[in-house]
Amino acid sequence: NMNKNMNHMNMKTTRQQILEHLPTKRQTQTMGGKALKALAKKYPSPLGIESSIATLSTIKTSSDGTTKLLLKMTNTDHYIETVIIPHYDWSKSTLCISSQVGCAQGCVFCATGKMGKLASLTTDQILIQLYYANKICRTTDALPNIDNIVFMGMGDAADNSQAVRQAVDVMTDRSCFGVAPSKITISTVGPTPDAFEQLAQANAVLAWSVHAARDDLRKRLVPTTKFTMEELSNGFVQALIGRSKRLRNAMLEITLMEGLNDGVQEAEELAEFSLSLMERVKGMKLVVNLIPFNDIGYEQYKRAPDGNIAAFQKVLVDKGVKTYVRTTRGDEDSSACGQLSTKKRKSLGIQQ
């Protein structure tokens, strides 16, 4: 029996084999005793299915209910963050997922960018975030179930496109998590024009973190930028044209900072840029998402005043660009993406 168990432990457990033991409607819920016994017998492991991928290190909840999970990747020193954002009026939650440990894009206003890229997550390391989030929502009356997923956590999805695409395949599979493609958004700064085409192969909505439409300003905000906005927009447009009409919806994101990119001039430049995209992609539904800067301790960057944000939005709306201001959530200590992980690593004496 011991030899038999050792042979099983050396076998690679496939997701499909595990799913054979789980009733369709309960594959993201607590497993019953019968399913657990079947899995334990067929795939014995001292860690169990969950802990063999990641363990839950910390849960931090803000006053508005936003709940940040810090997960430790098994057999590594790496920690990643995933955030549950409840929308109580709708009885639904959004899950913000990480695709990497750290990030290579180096956006000057981002806590994760300060870490640099430490590792790219595997498909299962991406999926375990949704698994744990579902589990937390089930066991916490104050958190509505996950209804929407955004790849806007640590890392840039374009730098780990294959694992992200595979994870989205599982998320949208009706026999697995069963999330609608329109409920999943993949965000990237667009490191190359081809990056959009890679991510467009995923069954999800695309979002582009532009932060500025003018080349010199964007280079200042995203110093790793190697291409002009014209070159990047060509790649973005081609990726969208090649998609089905239902997935031609897209989002532009801009983090607004006082005196840097929150002026009327920057708003007019973004409006012109947005209208150009809509003209080039027939049937495209474009939304601009304005993100008030979340302070991470940089004295040179401050959140744009509410008046500036409102004026910025008005310029875009008046020109016919659908524009929303993202409601700031969890804006407390360690709330910005990457801060909780950074603090944990420092407390353990791990070099960034």
C-alpha positions in Angstrom: 0.0 0.0 0.0 2.9 2.4 0.8 4.5 1.8 -2.6 1.1 2.3 -4.2 0.6 5.6 -2.3 4.1 6.8 -3.3 3.4 6.0 -6.9 0.3 8.1 -6.7 2.2 11.0 -5.1 4.6 11.0 -8.0 1.8 11.1 -10.6 0.8 14.5 -11.9 -2.8 15.2 -10.9 -4.7 16.7 -13.8 -7.5 19.2 -13.2 -9.9 17.0 -15.2 -9.2 14.0 -13.0 -10.0 16.0 -9.9 -13.2 17.3 -11.5 -14.4 13.8 -12.0 -15.1 13.6 -8.3 -16.9 16.9 -7.9 -20.6 17.6 -8.7 -20.8 20.2 -11.4 -22.6 22.8 -9.3 -20.3 22.4 -6.3 -16.9 22.5 -7.9 -16.1 25.8 -6.2 -17.9 25.1 -3.0 -17.1 23.0 0.0 -16.6 19.4 -1.0 -18.6 16.7 0.7 -17.1 13.9 2.6 -17.6 11.4 -0.2 -15.7 13.6 -2.7 -12.9 14.3 -0.2 -12.4 10.6 0.6 -12.3 9.7 -3.1 -9.7 12.4 -3.8 -7.6 11.5 -0.8 -7.6 7.9 -1.8 -6.7 8.5 -5.4 -4.3 11.4 -4.9 -2.8 11.2 -1.4 -0.8 14.3 -0.4 0.4 15.5 3.0 -0.5 19.1 2.0 -3.9 18.6 0.4 -5.0 20.0 -2.9 -5.2 23.6 -1.8 -1.9 23.9 0.2 0.0 22.1 -2.5 -0.4 25.3 -4.6 -0.6 28.1 -2.0 -1.5 28.8 1.6 -3.5 31.7 3.0 -1.1 33.8 5.0 -3.1 37.0 5.9 -6.6 38.4 5.5 -6.9 42.1 5.9 -10.3 43.8 5.8 -10.9 47.5 5.3 -13.7 49.5 6.9 -15.7 49.4 3.6 -15.5 45.6 3.5 -12.7 45.4 0.9 -10.8 42.2 1.8 -7.2 41.6 0.8 -5.8 38.0 0.8 -2.1 37.4 1.0 -1.2 34.0 -0.3 2.2 32.3 0.1 3.2 30.2 -2.9 4.2 26.7 -1.8 7.9 25.8 -1.9 8.9 29.5 -2.5 9.4 32.7 -0.6 6.9 34.5 -2.9 3.7 36.2 -1.7 0.9 37.4 -3.9 -2.2 39.5 -3.3 -5.7 39.1 -4.4 -8.5 41.5 -3.4 -12.2 40.9 -2.9 -14.2 44.1 -3.5 -17.8 43.8 -2.3 -20.6 45.8 -4.0 -23.4 45.5 -1.4 -26.0 47.4 -3.4 -25.7 44.7 -6.1 -25.1 41.7 -3.8 -22.0 40.9 -5.8 -18.2 41.1 -5.4 -15.3 41.8 -7.8 -12.1 39.9 -7.5 -8.8 41.6 -8.4 -6.3 38.9 -9.4 -2.5 39.0 -9.6 -0.7 37.4 -12.6 2.9 37.9 -11.3 5.0 38.4 -8.2 6.1 42.0 -8.6 6.1 43.7 -12.0 8.7 44.6 -14.6 6.9 47.6 -16.1 8.1 49.9 -13.3 5.2 52.4 -13.3 6.6 55.2 -11.1 3.4 55.5 -9.0 2.9 51.8 -8.3 4.0 49.8 -5.2 4.2 46.6 -7.2 6.5 48.4 -9.7 8.9 49.1 -6.9 9.4 45.4 -6.4 10.5 44.6 -9.9 9.5 41.3 -11.4 10.3 38.4 -9.1 8.3 35.6 -10.8 5.4 34.8 -13.2 2.6 32.8 -11.7 1.6 29.4 -13.1 -2.0 28.8 -14.3 -2.9 27.0 -11.1 -1.3 29.8 -9.0 -3.6 32.3 -10.7 -6.7 30.0 -10.3 -6.0 29.4 -6.6 -6.7 33.0 -6.0 -10.3 32.6 -7.3 -10.6 29.3 -5.3 -9.6 30.9 -2.0 -11.7 34.0 -2.7 -14.8 31.9 -3.4 -14.1 30.0 -0.2 -13.8 33.2 1.9 -17.1 34.6 0.4 -18.9 31.4 1.2 -17.8 31.4 4.8 -18.2 35.2 5.4 -21.7 36.5 5.5 -20.5 40.0 4.9 -19.0 39.2 1.5 -21.3 38.6 -1.6 -20.3 36.0 -4.0 -17.7 36.7 -6.8 -19.4 37.9 -9.9 -16.6 39.8 -11.7 -12.9 39.2 -12.1 -10.2 41.7 -13.1 -6.6 41.0 -13.8 -5.5 44.3 -12.2 -3.4 43.0 -9.3 0.3 42.5 -9.0 2.1 42.1 -12.4 1.3 42.8 -16.0 -0.8 40.1 -17.7 1.0 40.6 -21.0 4.3 39.5 -19.4 2.6 36.2 -18.5 0.1 35.9 -21.3 0.1 32.1 -21.8 -0.7 31.3 -18.1 -3.3 34.1 -18.1 -5.0 32.7 -21.2 -5.1 29.2 -19.7 -6.4 30.5 -16.4 -9.2 32.3 -18.2 -10.1 29.2 -20.2 -10.7 27.4 -16.8 -12.5 30.3 -15.3 -15.0 30.5 -18.2 -15.4 26.7 -18.5 -18.9 25.8 -17.4 -17.7 22.6 -15.8 -15.2 24.5 -13.7 -15.8 28.1 -12.4 -18.4 29.0 -15.1 -17.6 32.8 -15.2 -19.0 34.6 -18.2 -16.3 36.0 -20.5 -17.9 39.5 -20.3 -17.3 39.3 -16.5 -13.5 39.0 -16.8 -11.3 41.9 -17.7 -7.5 41.6 -18.5 -5.5 44.7 -18.0 -2.0 45.6 -19.4 0.1 48.7 -19.9 0.9 47.3 -23.4 4.6 46.7 -23.3 4.6 46.0 -27.0 2.1 46.3 -29.9 1.9 42.5 -30.2 1.0 42.2 -26.5 -2.6 43.0 -27.2 -2.9 40.3 -29.8 -1.6 37.7 -27.3 -4.1 38.7 -24.7 -6.9 39.0 -27.2 -6.8 35.2 -27.6 -8.3 35.0 -24.1 -12.0 34.9 -23.8 -12.2 38.1 -21.8 -12.5 41.9 -22.1 -9.3 43.9 -22.7 -8.2 46.9 -20.7 -5.3 49.2 -21.5 -3.6 51.1 -18.7 -2.6 54.2 -20.8 -2.2 56.7 -17.9 -1.5 59.4 -20.5 -2.1 59.8 -24.3 0.9 62.0 -24.9 4.2 60.2 -25.5 6.5 62.3 -23.3 4.2 62.2 -20.3 3.5 58.5 -20.7 7.2 57.8 -20.9 7.6 59.7 -17.6 4.9 57.6 -15.9 5.8 54.3 -17.5 9.6 54.5 -18.0 9.9 51.0 -19.5 7.8 52.2 -22.5 9.7 51.5 -25.8 6.9 52.3 -28.3 4.9 55.4 -29.2 1.2 55.6 -28.5 0.6 55.5 -32.2 2.5 52.2 -32.5 0.8 50.7 -29.4 -2.7 51.9 -30.6 -2.1 50.2 -33.9 -1.5 46.9 -32.0 -4.6 47.5 -29.8 -6.8 48.2 -32.8 -5.7 45.2 -34.7 -6.3 43.0 -31.7 -9.8 44.3 -31.3 -10.7 44.0 -35.0 -9.8 40.4 -34.9 -12.2 39.7 -32.0 -15.9 38.8 -32.1 -18.3 41.7 -31.7 -19.3 40.7 -28.2 -15.6 41.0 -27.1 -14.9 44.3 -28.9 -15.7 46.1 -25.6 -12.6 47.7 -24.2 -11.4 49.9 -21.4 -8.8 52.6 -21.1 -7.4 53.2 -17.6 -5.7 56.3 -16.3 -4.4 56.9 -12.8 -4.8 60.6 -12.0 -2.2 62.5 -10.0 -2.3 66.2 -9.1 -0.4 68.5 -11.4 0.9 65.7 -13.5 -1.8 64.2 -15.7 -5.0 65.6 -14.3 -5.3 68.8 -16.3 -7.8 69.8 -19.0 -5.1 69.5 -21.7 -4.5 65.8 -20.7 -8.2 65.2 -20.7 -8.6 66.6 -24.2 -5.7 64.5 -25.5 -7.2 61.4 -24.0 -10.6 62.3 -25.5 -9.1 62.7 -29.0 -7.2 59.4 -28.5 -10.3 57.6 -27.4 -12.5 58.9 -30.3 -9.8 57.8 -32.8 -9.9 54.2 -31.4 -13.7 54.1 -31.7 -13.6 55.3 -35.3 -11.0 52.6 -36.2 -12.8 49.7 -34.6 -16.4 49.3 -35.8 -18.9 48.2 -33.2 -16.4 49.0 -30.4 -17.8 50.0 -27.0 -15.1 51.9 -25.2 -15.1 53.0 -21.5 -12.6 55.2 -19.9 -11.9 54.4 -16.2 -10.4 57.3 -14.2 -8.6 56.0 -11.1 -7.8 58.4 -8.3 -4.2 57.8 -7.2 -3.8 55.6 -4.1 -1.0 57.1 -2.0 1.9 54.7 -1.5 4.2 57.0 0.3 5.7 58.9 -2.6 6.0 62.6 -1.7 6.2 63.6 -5.4 2.9 62.0 -6.3 -0.4 63.1 -4.9 -4.0 62.1 -5.6 -5.8 64.5 -8.0 -8.3 66.8 -6.3 -11.9 65.8 -6.7 -12.5 69.0 -8.7 -9.8 68.1 -11.2 -11.2 64.6 -11.5 -14.7 65.9 -12.2 -13.4 68.4 -14.7 -11.4 65.7 -16.5 -14.4 63.5 -16.7 -16.6 66.3 -18.0 -14.2 67.0 -20.9 -14.4 63.3 -22.0 -18.2 63.0 -21.5 -18.9 66.2 -23.4 -16.9 64.8 -26.4 -18.9 61.6 -26.4 -16.6 59.3 -24.5 -18.3 57.2 -21.8 -16.2 57.8 -18.7 -16.4 56.7 -15.1 -14.5 57.5 -11.9 -13.5 54.4 -10.1 -14.7 54.5 -6.5 -11.8 54.3 -4.2 -12.0 51.2 -2.1 -9.9 50.0 0.8 -7.8 53.2 0.8 -6.2 52.4 4.2 -2.8 51.2 5.4 -1.3 48.6 3.0 -4.3 48.9 0.7 -2.5 49.7 -2.5 -1.6 46.7 -4.6 1.8 45.3 -3.7 2.1 47.0 -0.3 0.9 44.1 1.9 3.3 41.7 0.0 6.2 44.2 0.3 5.6 44.6 4.1 5.5 40.8 4.6 8.7 40.3 2.7 10.4 43.0 4.7 9.2 41.5 8.0 10.8 38.2 7.0 14.0 39.8 5.9 13.5 38.8 2.2 15.4 41.1 -0.3 13.3 42.7 -2.9 
